[in-house]
């Protein structure tokens, strides 16, 4: 069985690793990505706030651990889901099973003034560049703002606001600085009321401005103001933005997408095309666009393909569960367990925050690097 996986994020890495480990030479796995390596979302913040260097958090795809997994460093140019044929800069690729895990592309240029007058921190390059901006900042108004929905990792803007406040406090700049957070959601983490209440209490205690239910529509670099969707404006000296998210153009042109994203069976992750699956941010499966959900979906696809290869039944279905870590500053970490089931309200519980959960978060990253890349790794070094 030839399995072609487009995209080497959480979903692609987990699927390739699971298939290679479970089936060995009984499966031919090809993993494709245009990047040279993988970076955890939380590692972007670690670099952005000066905890580690960029090279420490980059995991090179050339070092993939699972035997039998072939990595192709190239850009996907066209996808034919009917024939499971993919055109790339490295030539055509064909498969018996195609899995699309290309994530969401980010478009800061779609928000007027963001490229010229602000800084996005959701791409690897953007987050790394924001480190220099924050290091040079000498006080003033910092606005963390979301420019569209949906967007990846809903807790990240809240974490960024809190960590920015920590940074300003450590540098003695709070007496001449403000931090504001603009979010389109009515609560910081809607599926978890407990997590949202904890974050709102943190914002209130620190004096972080909370602007729920609105988007940042544009920036005026000359006036140093950002226009919000409720008709108001906020002044800023540093703007840290969550850019517009869209499915990759190659996906939109393939016929796989509807209403901007790939629809899938929420239990099996199958698309309407035979032997074509999609996992992660590129889908409209109904879970947040976050790596842990892509990983869970990939595990289900892997279980189905392993069962098929062994001539067994395919009972594995996706349960909508995910765990995400929430950094509240001061070294404290919370752990949010959320379940999204079709037709039901999502349920989320909060553990912590505590200093002890920081070690749990570290183990989460170390476990995946060991599984995917076959080496020891500590997120914050040491």
C-alpha positions in Angstrom: 0.0 0.0 0.0 1.4 3.4 -1.0 0.4 6.2 1.3 1.1 9.8 0.3 0.8 12.5 3.0 0.8 16.1 2.1 2.0 18.3 5.0 4.3 17.4 7.8 2.7 19.2 10.8 1.2 17.4 13.8 -1.1 15.4 11.6 1.4 14.4 8.9 4.1 13.5 11.4 1.8 11.4 13.6 0.4 9.5 10.6 3.7 8.8 9.0 5.2 7.7 12.4 2.3 5.5 13.2 2.2 3.8 9.8 6.0 3.3 9.7 6.1 1.9 13.2 3.1 -0.4 12.8 3.5 -1.7 9.2 7.2 -1.4 8.5 7.9 -2.6 4.9 4.3 -3.5 4.4 3.6 0.1 3.6 5.3 2.7 1.4 4.9 6.1 3.1 5.9 9.4 1.4 5.7 12.6 3.4 5.8 15.9 1.6 6.4 19.4 3.0 7.8 22.7 1.6 9.5 23.5 4.9 12.8 22.1 6.1 11.6 21.2 9.5 8.9 21.3 12.2 8.4 23.8 15.0 5.8 23.4 17.8 3.4 26.3 18.2 4.5 26.9 21.8 8.2 27.0 20.7 7.4 30.0 18.6 6.5 31.8 21.8 9.6 30.5 23.5 11.8 32.1 20.8 9.6 35.2 20.6 10.1 35.9 24.3 13.8 35.1 24.4 13.8 31.8 26.2 15.7 29.8 23.5 17.3 30.3 20.2 15.6 29.5 16.9 17.8 26.6 16.0 16.9 24.8 19.2 13.2 24.5 18.3 13.6 23.5 14.6 13.3 19.7 14.1 14.7 18.9 10.6 12.6 16.5 8.5 15.8 14.9 7.2 16.1 13.4 10.7 12.7 11.6 10.7 12.9 8.5 12.8 10.3 6.0 11.4 12.0 3.4 9.1 10.5 3.3 5.6 9.2 6.9 5.6 10.4 8.9 2.7 10.5 12.7 3.1 10.2 14.8 0.0 11.1 18.5 0.5 9.1 20.2 -2.2 6.0 22.4 -2.9 2.7 20.8 -3.9 1.4 22.5 -7.1 -1.7 20.5 -8.0 -3.9 17.7 -6.4 -6.1 15.4 -8.4 -8.2 13.6 -5.7 -10.0 11.4 -8.2 -6.7 9.7 -9.3 -4.7 10.5 -6.1 -2.0 12.1 -8.3 -0.1 15.1 -7.0 2.1 17.5 -9.0 5.1 18.9 -7.1 8.2 20.8 -7.9 10.0 17.5 -7.5 7.8 15.8 -10.0 4.5 13.8 -9.9 3.6 11.6 -7.0 0.9 8.9 -7.0 -0.6 6.8 -4.2 -3.2 4.2 -3.3 -4.2 6.4 -0.3 -3.8 10.2 -0.2 -4.0 12.2 3.0 -4.1 16.0 2.9 -2.7 17.6 6.0 -1.5 20.9 4.5 -2.9 23.1 7.3 -3.9 26.7 6.8 -1.9 29.3 5.0 -1.5 32.7 6.6 -2.0 36.0 4.8 -1.0 39.1 6.8 -1.2 41.1 3.5 -5.0 40.7 3.6 -5.3 43.1 6.6 -4.5 46.6 5.4 -1.5 48.1 7.2 -0.5 44.9 9.0 2.6 44.2 6.9 3.7 47.9 6.9 2.8 48.8 10.5 2.5 45.6 12.6 4.0 42.2 13.2 2.3 38.8 12.8 3.5 36.1 15.2 1.8 33.0 13.8 4.3 32.0 11.2 7.7 30.7 12.3 9.5 33.6 10.6 7.1 36.2 12.0 7.4 34.9 15.6 11.2 34.8 15.4 11.3 38.4 14.0 8.9 39.6 16.7 11.7 38.7 19.2 13.8 41.6 18.0 10.8 43.9 18.0 10.1 43.2 21.7 13.7 43.3 22.7 14.0 46.8 21.3 10.7 48.0 22.7 11.0 50.8 25.3 7.4 51.1 26.4 4.1 52.2 25.1 0.9 50.6 23.9 1.0 46.9 22.9 -2.0 45.5 21.1 -2.4 41.7 20.5 -5.1 41.3 17.9 -6.9 38.7 15.8 -7.8 39.7 12.2 -10.1 36.9 11.1 -11.8 33.7 11.9 -11.2 30.8 12.1 -7.7 31.0 13.5 -5.2 28.4 14.8 -4.6 27.7 18.5 -7.3 29.9 20.2 -5.3 30.2 23.5 -2.2 31.7 21.8 -3.3 35.4 21.7 -4.2 35.3 25.4 -0.8 33.7 26.2 0.9 36.3 24.1 -0.8 39.1 26.0 0.2 37.6 29.4 3.8 36.9 28.4 4.1 40.4 26.9 3.0 41.8 30.3 5.6 39.6 32.1 8.3 40.8 29.7 7.4 44.5 30.3 7.3 43.9 34.0 10.7 42.3 34.0 12.2 45.2 32.1 10.5 47.8 34.4 8.3 49.2 31.6 4.8 48.7 33.0 4.6 52.2 34.4 4.6 53.6 30.9 3.0 50.7 29.0 -0.3 49.0 28.3 -1.3 45.7 26.9 -4.6 45.1 25.1 -6.1 41.9 23.6 -8.6 42.0 20.7 -10.5 38.7 20.1 -13.5 37.8 18.0 -14.6 35.3 20.6 -16.9 36.2 23.5 -14.6 34.4 25.9 -10.9 33.6 25.7 -11.5 29.8 25.4 -15.2 29.3 24.8 -15.3 25.5 25.2 -13.8 25.8 28.7 -15.6 28.3 31.0 -13.1 27.5 33.8 -10.1 28.4 31.6 -11.8 31.5 30.3 -12.6 32.6 33.9 -9.0 32.1 34.9 -7.7 34.1 32.0 -10.2 36.9 32.6 -9.1 37.1 36.2 -5.5 37.3 35.1 -6.3 40.1 32.6 -8.2 42.1 35.3 -5.4 41.6 37.9 -2.7 42.8 35.4 -4.8 45.6 33.8 -4.7 44.0 30.4 -7.4 45.5 28.2 -9.9 42.9 27.0 -11.9 43.5 23.8 -14.1 40.5 23.1 -16.3 39.8 20.1 -14.4 42.1 17.7 -11.8 41.8 15.0 -8.9 44.1 13.9 -9.9 45.2 10.4 -6.9 47.4 9.5 -3.9 49.3 10.8 -3.0 52.9 10.2 0.8 52.9 10.4 1.1 56.7 10.3 -1.4 57.4 13.0 -0.4 54.2 14.9 -4.0 53.1 15.4 -5.9 49.9 14.6 -9.5 49.9 13.5 -11.8 47.4 15.1 -15.0 45.8 13.7 -17.2 47.6 16.3 -16.2 51.0 14.9 -13.7 51.9 17.5 -9.9 52.4 17.3 -7.0 51.5 19.6 -3.7 53.2 19.7 -0.6 51.1 19.4 3.2 51.3 19.4 3.6 47.6 18.8 0.9 45.5 17.1 1.2 41.7 17.3 -1.3 40.2 15.0 -2.9 36.9 14.2 -3.2 37.0 10.4 -5.9 35.9 8.1 -6.1 32.1 7.7 -7.1 30.3 4.5 -6.8 26.8 3.1 -3.9 26.6 0.7 -4.7 27.6 -2.8 -3.7 24.2 -4.2 -6.5 22.7 -2.0 -9.0 25.3 -3.1 -8.2 24.6 -6.8 -8.4 20.8 -6.3 -12.1 20.5 -5.8 -11.7 19.1 -2.3 -12.9 22.2 -0.5 -16.3 23.5 0.2 -16.9 26.9 1.8 -13.1 27.3 2.1 -12.1 24.1 3.8 -12.2 20.3 3.2 -15.3 18.6 4.5 -14.7 15.2 6.0 -16.7 12.5 7.8 -16.2 13.6 11.4 -15.6 10.0 12.6 -13.3 8.6 9.9 -11.8 11.8 8.3 -12.7 10.5 4.8 -13.4 13.0 2.1 -16.0 12.4 -0.6 -13.2 10.9 -2.8 -12.3 7.2 -2.5 -9.2 6.6 -0.4 -8.6 10.3 0.2 -8.5 11.6 3.8 -7.9 15.0 5.3 -6.8 15.9 8.8 -6.0 19.0 10.8 -6.4 22.7 10.1 -7.3 22.2 6.4 -10.6 20.5 7.3 -14.0 21.7 8.5 -14.3 18.8 10.9 -15.6 21.1 13.8 -12.7 21.0 16.2 -10.4 24.0 16.8 -7.5 24.5 14.4 -4.8 23.2 16.8 -2.0 20.6 16.4 -3.3 18.2 19.1 -6.6 17.8 17.2 -4.7 17.1 14.0 -2.6 14.5 15.8 -5.7 12.8 17.1 -7.3 12.7 13.7 -4.1 11.3 12.2 -4.1 8.5 14.8 -7.6 7.5 13.7 -6.6 7.4 10.0 -3.5 5.4 10.8 -5.5 2.9 12.8 -7.9 2.5 9.8 -5.1 2.0 7.3 -3.2 -0.4 9.6 -6.4 -2.5 10.0 -6.9 -2.5 6.2 -3.3 -3.6 5.6 -3.8 -6.5 8.0 -7.1 -7.5 6.7 -8.9 -6.6 9.9 -12.1 -4.5 10.5 -11.7 -0.7 10.7 -13.4 0.2 14.0 -11.3 3.3 14.8 -13.3 6.6 14.9 -12.4 10.1 16.0 -13.6 11.0 19.4 -13.0 14.8 19.2 -10.7 14.9 22.2 -7.8 17.2 22.7 -5.5 18.5 25.3 -3.9 21.9 25.1 -1.5 23.7 27.5 -2.1 27.3 28.5 0.7 29.5 29.7 -0.3 32.2 32.1 3.0 33.8 32.8 5.3 33.5 35.8 6.1 29.9 34.8 2.5 28.7 35.5 0.8 26.4 33.0 -2.8 25.2 32.8 -4.0 22.1 31.1 -7.3 22.2 29.2 -9.0 18.9 28.2 -11.7 19.5 25.6 -14.1 17.1 23.8 -15.9 18.1 20.6 -18.6 15.7 19.4 -20.8 16.3 16.4 -24.2 17.7 17.5 -23.1 18.4 21.1 -21.8 21.4 22.9 -18.0 21.1 23.4 -16.9 20.3 27.0 -13.7 21.5 28.5 -12.1 21.1 31.9 -9.1 23.0 33.4 -6.3 21.6 35.5 -4.1 24.1 37.2 -2.6 26.5 36.5 0.5 25.5 38.4 4.3 25.4 38.1 4.2 21.6 38.1 2.3 21.5 34.9 5.1 23.2 33.1 7.0 19.9 33.3 3.9 18.1 31.9 4.0 20.5 28.9 7.7 19.9 28.4 7.1 16.1 28.5 4.4 16.5 25.8 6.9 18.1 23.4 9.8 15.7 24.3 7.6 12.6 23.7 6.7 13.7 20.2 10.2 14.6 19.2 11.3 11.2 20.5 8.5 9.4 18.5 8.9 11.4 15.3 12.6 12.3 15.2 14.1 9.6 17.4 16.1 11.9 19.7 16.0 13.5 23.2 14.8 17.1 23.4 13.9 19.5 26.1 11.8 22.5 24.9 13.6 25.1 27.0 17.1 23.5 26.6 19.2 22.1 29.4 
